[in-house]
Amino acid sequence: MRTEEIGSSVLKQDAGYRELSEELQSLLKEIFKYVPVDRHPIIFSYEEKEQAQMALVIEMMYKRGLIDGVYLNRRLSGVIVSEDDS
């Protein structure tokens, strides 16, 4: 849910992200001009699978970051407690 939130709010406000999105759309339109219509479903299938793969990557990185954040918080809390005890 958090990655969807980021995608719908943060990324759409990022100029670099918007520029790349526009370039990708332009390239896709160019590809469709040169590929026969009966082959367009192959391109759509490729694009869907590529997006699904990227979603998995983002989810894995988010989970790993969350786990690392919890670990870091626990480590820092332990260090702070240890320093107070001395």
MDAnalysis code that builds the backbone (N, CA, C; Angstrom):
import MDAnalysis as mda
import numpy as np

u = mda.Universe.empty(258, n_residues=86, atom_resindex=np.repeat(np.arange(86), 3), trajectory=True)
u.add_TopologyAttr("name", ["N", "CA", "C"] * 86)
u.add_TopologyAttr("resid", np.arange(1, 87))
u.add_TopologyAttr("resname", ["MET", "ARG", "THR", "GLU", "GLU", "ILE", "GLY", "SER", "SER", "VAL", "LEU", "LYS", "GLN", "ASP", "ALA", "GLY", "TYR", "ARG", "GLU", "LEU", "SER", "GLU", "GLU", "LEU", "GLN", "SER", "LEU", "LEU", "LYS", "GLU", "ILE", "PHE", "LYS", "TYR", "VAL", "PRO", "VAL", "ASP", "ARG", "HIS", "PRO", "ILE", "ILE", "PHE", "SER", "TYR", "GLU", "GLU", "LYS", "GLU", "GLN", "ALA", "GLN", "MET", "ALA", "LEU", "VAL", "ILE", "GLU", "MET", "MET", "TYR", "LYS", "ARG", "GLY", "LEU", "ILE", "ASP", "GLY", "VAL", "TYR", "LEU", "ASN", "ARG", "ARG", "LEU", "SER", "GLY", "VAL", "ILE", "VAL", "SER", "GLU", "ASP", "ASP", "SER"])
u.atoms.positions = np.array([
    [0.828, -1.188, 0.000],
    [0.000, 0.000, 0.000],
    [0.874, 1.254, 0.000],
    [1.971, 1.198, 0.750],
    [2.848, 2.369, 0.823],
    [3.486, 2.660, -0.523],
    [3.898, 1.622, -1.238],
    [4.505, 1.859, -2.548],
    [3.494, 2.450, -3.516],
    [2.234, 2.033, -3.414],
    [1.193, 2.624, -4.250],
    [1.003, 4.092, -3.903],
    [1.043, 4.397, -2.617],
    [0.906, 5.784, -2.170],
    [2.041, 6.637, -2.729],
    [3.239, 6.118, -2.652],
    [4.390, 6.842, -3.182],
    [4.234, 7.032, -4.686],
    [3.810, 5.973, -5.359],
    [3.631, 6.052, -6.803],
    [2.585, 7.058, -7.218],
    [1.517, 7.149, -6.449],
    [0.432, 8.043, -6.838],
    [0.648, 9.483, -6.399],
    [1.510, 9.726, -5.434],
    [1.689, 11.106, -4.987],
    [3.103, 11.624, -5.218],
    [4.081, 10.960, -4.688],
    [5.452, 11.462, -4.720],
    [6.035, 11.409, -6.128],
    [5.953, 10.251, -6.778],
    [6.576, 10.107, -8.091],
    [5.971, 11.042, -9.133],
    [4.664, 11.217, -9.100],
    [4.013, 12.071, -10.090],
    [4.422, 13.528, -9.954],
    [4.956, 13.899, -8.802],
    [5.414, 15.273, -8.598],
    [6.888, 15.440, -8.967],
    [7.582, 14.338, -9.193],
    [9.005, 14.385, -9.510],
    [9.205, 14.656, -11.003],
    [9.906, 15.743, -11.318],
    [10.105, 16.137, -12.712],
    [10.861, 15.070, -13.502],
    [11.889, 14.473, -12.907],
    [12.662, 13.433, -13.597],
    [11.814, 12.223, -13.929],
    [10.966, 11.830, -12.989],
    [10.075, 10.685, -13.211],
    [9.084, 10.994, -14.331],
    [8.500, 12.185, -14.290],
    [7.533, 12.568, -15.332],
    [8.192, 12.613, -16.703],
    [9.400, 13.146, -16.765],
    [10.118, 13.227, -18.035],
    [10.384, 11.827, -18.599],
    [10.857, 10.921, -17.754],
    [11.099, 9.550, -18.212],
    [9.815, 8.873, -18.662],
    [8.721, 9.105, -17.955],
    [7.431, 8.524, -18.337],
    [7.003, 9.004, -19.718],
    [7.173, 10.292, -19.963],
    [6.817, 10.847, -21.272],
    [7.694, 10.263, -22.373],
    [8.988, 10.109, -22.088],
    [9.898, 9.522, -23.070],
    [9.532, 8.071, -23.363],
    [9.184, 7.316, -22.317],
    [8.773, 5.924, -22.518],
    [7.517, 5.832, -23.372],
    [6.544, 6.687, -23.101],
    [5.309, 6.692, -23.887],
    [5.602, 7.027, -25.345],
    [6.477, 7.982, -25.566],
    [6.845, 8.364, -26.926],
    [7.533, 7.206, -27.649],
    [8.436, 6.534, -26.962],
    [9.121, 5.389, -27.569],
    [8.154, 4.256, -27.877],
    [7.214, 4.019, -26.977],
    [6.237, 2.961, -27.209],
    [5.368, 3.273, -28.435],
    [4.961, 4.523, -28.566],
    [4.183, 4.925, -29.755],
    [5.002, 4.706, -31.022],
    [6.281, 5.030, -30.964],
    [7.167, 4.834, -32.115],
    [7.276, 3.350, -32.468],
    [7.422, 2.508, -31.468],
    [7.498, 1.060, -31.698],
    [6.219, 0.560, -32.354],
    [5.068, 1.017, -31.850],
    [3.791, 0.562, -32.403],
    [3.634, 0.962, -33.870],
    [4.244, 2.057, -34.274],
    [4.153, 2.469, -35.683],
    [4.805, 1.452, -36.607],
    [5.847, 0.766, -36.127],
    [6.621, -0.131, -36.973],
    [6.291, -1.615, -36.784],
    [5.458, -1.907, -35.816],
    [5.104, -3.302, -35.556],
    [3.688, -3.544, -36.083],
    [3.491, -4.631, -36.814],
    [2.148, -4.925, -37.320],
    [1.130, -5.030, -36.167],
    [-0.085, -4.593, -36.437],
    [-1.141, -4.548, -35.423],
    [-1.366, -5.911, -34.777],
    [-1.273, -6.981, -35.556],
    [-1.515, -8.313, -34.988],
    [-0.421, -8.733, -34.001],
    [0.683, -7.985, -33.955],
    [1.773, -8.287, -33.017],
    [1.767, -7.367, -31.790],
    [0.886, -6.394, -31.758],
    [0.798, -5.473, -30.620],
    [0.556, -6.186, -29.284],
    [-0.255, -7.245, -29.251],
    [-0.449, -7.947, -27.975],
    [0.860, -8.464, -27.358],
    [1.826, -8.801, -28.181],
    [3.124, -9.254, -27.666],
    [3.804, -8.109, -26.909],
    [3.720, -6.929, -27.466],
    [4.323, -5.764, -26.810],
    [3.604, -5.479, -25.494],
    [2.263, -5.550, -25.512],
    [1.499, -5.326, -24.284],
    [1.865, -6.371, -23.222],
    [1.994, -7.618, -23.640],
    [2.354, -8.686, -22.714],
    [3.742, -8.439, -22.121],
    [4.677, -8.047, -22.959],
    [6.022, -7.739, -22.485],
    [5.978, -6.610, -21.459],
    [5.260, -5.559, -21.779],
    [5.172, -4.406, -20.889],
    [4.532, -4.777, -19.549],
    [3.485, -5.586, -19.591],
    [2.830, -6.024, -18.353],
    [3.771, -6.841, -17.474],
    [4.495, -7.760, -18.086],
    [5.421, -8.606, -17.325],
    [6.585, -7.780, -16.768],
    [7.054, -6.830, -17.541],
    [8.131, -5.966, -17.073],
    [7.671, -5.123, -15.880],
    [6.451, -4.610, -15.935],
    [5.908, -3.827, -14.821],
    [5.674, -4.696, -13.593],
    [5.213, -5.923, -13.795],
    [5.020, -6.846, -12.676],
    [6.368, -7.156, -12.015],
    [7.388, -7.344, -12.830],
    [8.728, -7.602, -12.302],
    [9.216, -6.399, -11.494],
    [9.027, -5.201, -12.001],
    [9.453, -4.001, -11.294],
    [8.680, -3.837, -9.990],
    [7.404, -4.185, -9.991],
    [6.607, -4.111, -8.759],
    [7.175, -5.058, -7.698],
    [7.591, -6.250, -8.122],
    [8.209, -7.194, -7.185],
    [9.515, -6.643, -6.624],
    [10.310, -6.035, -7.492],
    [11.580, -5.450, -7.050],
    [11.321, -4.353, -6.022],
    [10.375, -3.491, -6.309],
    [10.055, -2.387, -5.398],
    [9.552, -2.933, -4.067],
    [8.691, -3.933, -4.117],
    [8.167, -4.526, -2.883],
    [9.283, -5.147, -2.053],
    [10.198, -5.870, -2.719],
    [11.311, -6.492, -2.001],
    [12.217, -5.434, -1.377],
    [12.504, -4.364, -2.118],
    [13.367, -3.311, -1.579],
    [12.690, -2.594, -0.416],
    [11.389, -2.370, -0.527],
    [10.665, -1.710, 0.552],
    [10.697, -2.565, 1.821],
    [10.410, -3.866, 1.667],
    [10.442, -4.762, 2.822],
    [11.828, -4.818, 3.439],
    [12.854, -4.896, 2.594],
    [14.228, -4.965, 3.100],
    [14.577, -3.675, 3.837],
    [14.160, -2.538, 3.289],
    [14.407, -1.258, 3.943],
    [13.702, -1.163, 5.278],
    [12.487, -1.683, 5.331],
    [11.731, -1.681, 6.582],
    [12.421, -2.550, 7.629],
    [12.844, -3.737, 7.231],
    [13.554, -4.641, 8.144],
    [14.853, -3.993, 8.611],
    [15.597, -3.393, 7.678],
    [16.846, -2.731, 8.044],
    [16.590, -1.568, 9.000],
    [15.509, -0.827, 8.786],
    [15.166, 0.287, 9.668],
    [14.847, -0.179, 11.073],
    [14.093, -1.259, 11.184],
    [13.769, -1.820, 12.501],
    [15.055, -2.301, 13.176],
    [15.908, -2.994, 12.431],
    [17.175, -3.480, 12.973],
    [18.034, -2.313, 13.458],
    [18.142, -1.272, 12.636],
    [18.934, -0.106, 13.004],
    [18.366, 0.572, 14.247],
    [17.055, 0.695, 14.315],
    [16.407, 1.291, 15.477],
    [16.735, 0.500, 16.745],
    [16.643, -0.820, 16.650],
    [16.964, -1.668, 17.810],
    [18.427, -1.529, 18.207],
    [19.319, -1.504, 17.203],
    [20.756, -1.355, 17.489],
    [21.033, -0.028, 18.174],
    [20.461, 1.050, 17.625],
    [20.695, 2.367, 18.200],
    [20.086, 2.477, 19.586],
    [18.932, 1.889, 19.768],
    [18.307, 1.906, 21.093],
    [19.176, 1.158, 22.096],
    [19.746, 0.061, 21.687],
    [20.636, -0.711, 22.545],
    [21.900, 0.061, 22.878],
    [22.447, 0.764, 21.914],
    [23.660, 1.558, 22.135],
    [23.360, 2.684, 23.097],
    [22.244, 3.361, 22.912],
    [21.875, 4.491, 23.785],
    [21.663, 3.999, 25.204],
    [20.962, 2.884, 25.381],
    [20.720, 2.338, 26.706],
    [22.043, 1.962, 27.347],
    [22.933, 1.334, 26.612],
    [24.229, 0.924, 27.148],
    [25.046, 2.129, 27.593],
    [25.009, 3.200, 26.819],
    [25.771, 4.390, 27.168],
    [25.224, 5.060, 28.418],
    [23.893, 5.035, 28.614],
    [23.280, 5.625, 29.800],
    [23.623, 4.835, 31.058],
    [23.815, 3.534, 30.898],
    [24.108, 2.681, 32.043],
    [25.537, 2.884, 32.548],
    [26.457, 3.416, 31.689],
    [27.841, 3.514, 32.135],
    [28.113, 4.656, 33.066],
])
